[in-house]
């Protein structure tokens, strides 16, 4: 055995050496970079630099075929093929490099680092993150350091949520990131670029207006820029499951046309459902003010109704989904850029959910148990348009309208009970409700931009409008029994019908003027005016036992509420930029007024004056190392539901009532980011911290009665803040051909609410270290494994005995084996460990998905796949919420084991070169 081990080590310990010389001066070349890559897959085997005599040597190589790359500034790069045999050393002799003064430069692309920074953009090179055949972009994102994709498909990079995804720098189905990440093939992507997308007005002026959002640009491979490509998949399985989808793309430079579609009952949903239904009587869209600050009108939407793709994540319930749409981009006469999209969706979701809630009232510490079944049907249509036209060299205009309509039907049946210590009944009952709602939403922006002859001097105006119309009918049937000392003390019966009409409209204008102070500095002056009006009319009717109809008006639960919110002001910002440093700072003064008219025609008026400062700073230590800092402030208005003093008893044990005396919330936001990389060594490191603090934060104020009923209102409080911080390091161990990523993030929430008039300070600390590695062997074997540990500590000032700590650890691995005959075997395994939860919820879950695919036809243009989801049949859905006046554990219905056979046909046709259909199997 010792002899065999010695032979094995010897096989892996070959060396290559040589010497670089200059063909013009016949001199040795010092300090040149020499890289060795495997000839078959271009994976990096090692690199070094030449010494003072131009010599180099590299060890720890295996016998095989390689390519040498030598490069140095001022010389043409050189590539040389060679083989390593059984000899201990392979001498390549003298390798000649030509001075660029002799020939025109010929560019040869070398192996790229997995992660790099390019100015303010973080770039991931796609070839470093292997995925299985027919994988989508989301599968690739999950393998990238610092990128988190949750069970709903929401993407976060370094803790910041991705709001938009572009394809080759252009809009792709509006502002829905999931349509791109869950429908486009990972194999089509060359780079994933993460950046801060500023508003169109800020991009024009060069001054940050506080309205930026984190975005991703998917840069496609060069061969896809003028090509027709896509795929069609159809699958059927056990338990009457089915899954069909397609995406077809025609790209020809600036002209892009994409069509997608899907139909399944396997919870595979490649889009975000944005709920436009507005039950609060206020503006649906976020409205942001000028200057350094941001003004947000909060509301109940848009809420994600999205479901994850089939994989190692759970979603609540089982959905049948039908959806599809079309997206196009084009440039007309080199002056007008046009983007448009239409998307249709239809979802039918069934769910069963069990909830256990431990209430934290020191005087009434009861436990609430509920069993709920529900069905939600939702149908929607969405149209996005964008027209950006250059009138001449000094003037341009951009118009961006959006139209959405939606129809929802919802049914819910609940049985529940509340128990005091000793299992004494406190209350028991059922609640059956239905809702049928329709809504229409319109929003638009009109941006005018003018450049003066003097460079840096500009003027721009942005006009925004919005309109929302929501109408709904609902029913409620409920019987609640209340107990005193375990004995029935009273009964409450409800049988009601309700009608709701809600209309809102808004408009606003932002003006901006920039004046250059020098070649590297400019000053911006801005002003803004915005107004929104909303009206909510709700009528509630009780059952008339004599007529059998709901025709008795319930005045106490009916309402007519109007809201008018106006804010205006102006600000000044300064921006300066040098070679390595960018600095910006400024402030805006905002005046706001809020007028609420109640159903008795009484008025509630509030006035606010705020100074909204903002600042940003970035410093580039080098091309691969930078530091950035952003600070901004914002205000948030209370919603109409939080203001109107009318009780909502749609859930009789959880009544809601507004507080007309709520104040405006003021928030500070700070972001700090550091990135460093060594492309040659393929190492990267980044660290980040995001902090926010609120003044007059709007929080819940709960009152519990002796029978366990909860009435929730709202109040203002200071001291609410949260911190999200983390770091990530990635490096490659060349000897093992393995890449490691090690990181951790921590989240600290300091929150307050009120329980029976007493302030409750809630502290939630989560620490989440993780480690992962990736190993690839000659395009034949790919293996990824990771471990994530989540430790949570929750503390309550009102009831320290309820302080809690719990773990949720997850271990994941996926492996792809590429066999001869175009066969690939794939496995995904995830094991979750839960502890410290309520009885019945401390369950460990093993989820194993497996598949085998076979490439078919010439160029593998098709694949046949046999797959099994949840092979061990152990999948369950559980969740925990521990940040309110109670601790809640829930379990819900999820998909369990099923088998499926599917067929995929891949399309790829280049410009005028004829068919070139290919499937790359990693």
Secondary structure, 3 states (H helix, E strand, C coil): CHHHHHHHHHHCCEEEEEEEEECCCCCECCCCEEEEEECCCCCEEEEEECCCCCEEEEEEECCEEEEEEEECCCECCEEEEEEECCCCEEEEEEEEECECCCCCCCCCCCCCCCEEEECCEEEEEHHHCCCCCCCEHHHHHCCCCCEEECCCCCEEECCEECCEEEECCECCCCCCHHHHHCCCEHHHEEEEEEEEECCHHHHHHCCCCCCCEEEEEEEECHHHCEEEEEEEEEEEECCCCEEEEEEEEEEECCEEEEEEEEEECCCCCCCCCECCCCCCCCCCCCCCCCCCEEEEECCCCCCECCCCCCCCCCCCCEEEEEEEEEEEEEEECCCEEEEEEEEEEEEEEEEEEEEEEEECCCCCCCEEEEEEEEEEEEEEEEEEEEEEEECCCCEEEEEEEEEEEEEEEEEEEEEEEEEECCCEEEEEEEEEEEEEEEEEEEEEEEEEEEECCCCCCEEEEEEEEEEEEEEEEEEEEEEEEEEECCEEEEEEEEEEEEEEEEEEEEEEEEEEEEEEEECCEEEEEEEEEEEEEEEEEEEEEEEECCCCEEEEECHHHCEEEEEEEEEEEEEEEEEEECCCEEEEEEEEEEEEEEEEECCCCCEEEEEEEEEEEEEEEEEEEECCEEEEEEEEEEEEECCHHHHCCCCECCCCCEEECCCCCCCCEEEEEEEEEEEEEECCCCEEEEEEEEEEEEECEEEEEEEECCCCCEEEEEEEECCEEEEEEEEEEEEEECCCCEEEEEEEEEEEEEEEEEECCEEEEEEEEEEEEEEEEEEEECCCEEEEEEEEEEEEEEEECCCHHHCEEEEEEEEEEEEEEEECCCEEEEEEEEEEEEECCCCCCCCCEEEEEEEEEEEECHHHCEEEEEEEECCCCCCCEEEEECCCCEEEEEEECCCCCEEEEEEEEEEEEECCCEECCCCCCC
